[in-house]
């Protein structure tokens, strides 16, 4: 065990397996006490079990660290409050919150149900709020700063059959930038990570069957990313353990001036996203006419733009 985070208390949601587990172990290895929150559910939110959280606690304890399990859902306000309260009850404080818990309810938009939409947003977007809000109450009372790291995704850039997931993950980025401004005056930072890693959610036969279907349609399920992932083997090489160091770094005192940023972490690659900016523009002193826009927009504003999913006019699609 090292001591970069000695005396700190961290809460990591969804830390019984995958990326969350790797983050929790990495935080503990630097001396942080950790609340391991996990429902122990399947990737779609079903089949609840205490075993994943308990197993991670046991592993941290064997390594000489301190951890406690929590089994509440992040998808309710009560669950979020209980998760943060677990840190206060057991360790008397909270210094780090990693919002990582998530589920997958993938479905092409014209078949997606209201329940599939709602459940995804409840866990991802609402879950970030339900845990962050009570944590910020304590951060403000403690007068000792704090770190919030939100787990988003490149799926927000556009991902086949994941409208619910993509909407939630992109919403997390706006949430991150705003919390950074709300809490910065109290020494609290809030940043986001868009990780690429092989997990039980994307190393399954079902996932790769969807990749094959997308490819047959002339689409790529990785269009929202950076084109570095092409095969299952590519994803397997990007283990959750490779994501964890950046989260640990953002949790340290040395990262106190990094606030409101979004990072891309994939294997050994770490990047920082440029904030939204106007790529190109046109100007007129007055109101544009539709005819003017028809003539000017394609030649100036959107020149070179490529449709990521052009219409399929093949006979079998009619």
Buried (B, 14 or more C-beta within 10 A) or exposed (E): EEEBBEEBBBBBBBBBBBBBBBBBBBBBBBBBBBBBBBBBBBBBBEEEBEEBBBBBBEBBEEEEBBBBBBBBBBBBBEBBBBBBBBBBEBBEBBBBBBBBBBBBBBBEEEEBEEEBBBBBBBBBBBBBBBBBBBBBEBBBEBEEBBBBBBBBBBBBBBBBBBBBBBBBBBBBBEBBBEBBEBBEEBBBBBBBBBBBBBBEBBEBEEBBEBBEEBEEEEBBBBBBBEEEBEEBEBBEBBBBBBBBBBBBBBBBEEBEEBBBBBBBBBBEEBEEBEEEEEEEEEEEEEEEEEEEEEEBBEEEEEEEEEEEEEEEEEEEEE
